[in-house]
Amino acid sequence: MAYQHDIFISYRRQELTLEWINNQFIPLLKHHIFDELGRDPQFYVDTQLESGTTWPVSLGSALGASRTIIPLWTKAFPKSKWCSCELGHMLEREKRSGFRTHDKPSGLVFPTIIHDGEKLPIAIATIQKTEIQECYNVRMSKYSPKAEILDDLLKPLGKAIADAINNAPDWKQDWQIEAENSFMQQFYIKDDESTQGQLPKF
């Protein structure tokens, strides 16, 4: 097996947010990445219910087969153990692959703020982020002024992601195995949102 997805979208699962992602965010970002790559990028957006023992395995498998990740940051994002795990795994991959260093200053994680963003964890606070709070409107029209603003804001993000896709490290099966195992462990931990907010360490 090898990479199956170019971009993994990490978000706090909510029906209206998912509609905005599919109807507004992905089409515009896909256009800009296509201009840079010369091909359509492959996105992964999880739409499954957070239940059933096969769900965390498929989620971990998808993350392990993705080149980059876009955490769509909201105040609720760090309260989700799944979002925290997704982000934590990709940050660890960056570290092991030598990213965010003098020789390789770029990375594989592209924090994109759709709400709040004032209290980012230290692990991503120093990473260049894209702020699109004003365009996170689940009722916005495809041709609205906010959509035009979003289009402009996503253009530099599209270039940065295209560069990361072209420079992604060689795929390793360990990424999938580690993500699948840790996600299964998380599945059996009782939810306690009061303890969330810290990224897991691997």
C-alpha positions in Angstrom: 0.0 0.0 0.0 1.0 3.6 -0.3 -0.5 7.1 0.0 -4.2 7.1 -0.8 -5.1 10.7 0.1 -3.3 14.0 -0.3 -5.2 15.9 2.4 -6.8 14.7 5.6 -9.4 17.1 6.9 -9.6 17.0 10.7 -12.7 18.7 12.2 -15.0 18.5 15.1 -17.8 16.4 13.6 -21.0 18.3 13.2 -23.5 18.1 10.4 -23.5 21.8 9.4 -19.7 22.0 9.5 -19.5 19.0 7.2 -21.8 20.7 4.7 -19.7 23.8 4.7 -16.5 21.7 4.2 -18.0 19.8 1.3 -19.8 22.7 -0.4 -17.5 25.7 0.3 -14.1 24.8 1.6 -13.0 21.8 -0.4 -14.2 23.0 -3.9 -12.3 26.3 -3.6 -9.1 24.8 -2.0 -9.2 22.0 -4.6 -9.2 24.5 -7.4 -6.1 26.3 -6.1 -4.2 23.1 -5.4 -5.0 21.8 -8.9 -3.5 25.0 -10.4 -0.2 24.2 -8.5 -0.2 20.4 -8.9 -1.6 20.0 -12.3 -4.0 17.3 -11.0 -6.9 17.0 -8.7 -5.8 16.5 -5.1 -7.4 13.6 -3.1 -9.2 14.7 0.1 -10.3 12.5 3.0 -13.2 13.7 5.1 -14.5 11.3 7.7 -18.3 11.1 7.7 -18.9 8.0 9.8 -20.5 8.0 13.2 -18.0 7.7 16.1 -19.2 4.2 16.9 -18.4 0.6 16.0 -15.1 -1.1 16.5 -14.2 -0.8 12.7 -14.5 3.0 12.7 -11.3 3.9 14.6 -9.4 1.3 12.4 -10.6 2.9 9.2 -9.9 6.4 10.5 -6.3 5.5 11.5 -5.8 3.8 8.2 -6.9 6.9 6.3 -4.7 9.1 8.4 -1.7 6.9 7.9 -2.3 7.0 4.1 -2.6 10.8 3.9 0.3 13.1 2.9 -0.9 16.2 4.8 -3.5 17.3 7.3 -5.7 20.4 7.7 -7.0 20.8 11.2 -10.0 23.0 11.0 -9.6 24.7 14.4 -12.5 25.7 16.6 -12.9 26.1 20.3 -14.3 22.6 20.4 -11.5 21.0 18.4 -9.1 20.2 21.3 -12.0 18.7 23.3 -12.3 15.9 20.8 -10.0 13.0 21.5 -10.2 12.0 17.8 -9.2 15.5 16.5 -6.3 15.6 19.0 -5.1 12.1 18.0 -5.3 13.0 14.3 -3.2 16.2 14.8 -0.8 14.5 17.2 0.0 11.7 14.8 0.8 14.1 11.9 2.9 16.3 14.2 4.9 13.2 15.2 5.4 12.3 11.6 6.7 15.8 10.9 9.2 15.4 13.7 10.4 11.9 12.7 10.7 13.1 9.1 12.8 16.1 9.9 10.3 18.8 9.2 10.2 22.2 11.0 14.0 22.3 11.0 16.6 24.6 9.5 17.1 22.3 6.5 13.4 21.6 6.1 11.4 24.5 7.6 8.0 23.6 6.0 5.7 20.8 7.3 2.7 18.6 6.7 0.3 20.3 9.1 -1.8 23.3 8.0 -3.8 24.8 10.9 -6.8 26.6 9.5 -8.9 28.6 12.0 -12.6 28.7 11.4 -13.6 29.8 14.9 -11.8 31.3 17.9 -8.1 30.5 17.5 -6.9 32.5 20.5 -5.7 29.6 22.6 -3.8 27.3 20.3 -1.7 24.6 21.9 2.1 25.3 21.9 2.6 22.4 19.4 0.9 24.4 16.6 0.9 28.0 17.9 4.2 28.6 16.1 3.1 27.1 12.8 1.8 29.4 10.0 -1.9 29.3 10.1 -4.7 30.4 7.8 -7.5 32.4 9.5 -10.8 32.2 7.7 -13.2 32.8 10.6 -15.2 35.5 8.7 -15.9 32.9 6.0 -17.1 30.1 8.2 -20.8 30.6 7.6 -22.7 27.4 7.1 -25.5 29.3 5.2 -23.3 31.2 2.8 -24.0 31.0 -0.9 -21.5 29.7 -3.4 -21.4 33.1 -5.1 -21.7 35.3 -2.0 -19.1 38.0 -1.0 -17.9 35.8 1.8 -17.2 33.0 -0.8 -15.1 35.5 -2.8 -13.2 36.4 0.3 -12.7 32.7 1.2 -11.4 32.0 -2.4 -8.7 34.7 -2.0 -7.7 33.5 1.5 -7.3 29.9 0.3 -5.1 30.7 -2.6 -1.8 30.8 -0.6 -2.9 27.8 1.4 -3.4 25.9 -1.8 0.2 26.7 -2.9 1.7 25.7 0.4 -0.2 22.4 0.5 0.7 21.6 -3.1 4.4 22.1 -2.2 4.0 19.8 0.8 2.3 17.1 -1.3 5.2 17.3 -3.8 7.8 17.0 -0.9 6.0 14.5 1.3 8.2 11.8 2.8 8.2 8.3 1.5 5.1 6.4 2.8 5.7 4.1 5.7 3.3 1.3 6.8 4.2 2.0 10.5 2.2 5.3 10.2 -1.0 3.3 9.6 -0.3 0.6 12.2 0.5 3.2 14.9 -2.6 5.2 14.1 -4.9 2.2 13.9 -3.6 0.9 17.3 -3.8 4.2 19.1 -7.2 5.0 17.7 -8.5 1.6 18.9 -7.1 2.3 22.4 -8.9 5.7 22.4 -12.1 4.0 21.4 -12.2 2.1 24.6 -11.5 5.1 26.8 -14.6 6.7 28.3 -15.2 10.2 27.0 -14.4 13.0 29.5 -14.2 16.3 27.6 -12.9 18.0 30.7 -9.6 16.1 30.3 -9.3 16.9 26.6 -7.3 19.8 25.2 -3.8 18.3 25.3 -2.3 16.7 22.2 -1.3 13.0 22.8 2.4 12.1 22.7 3.6 9.2 20.6 
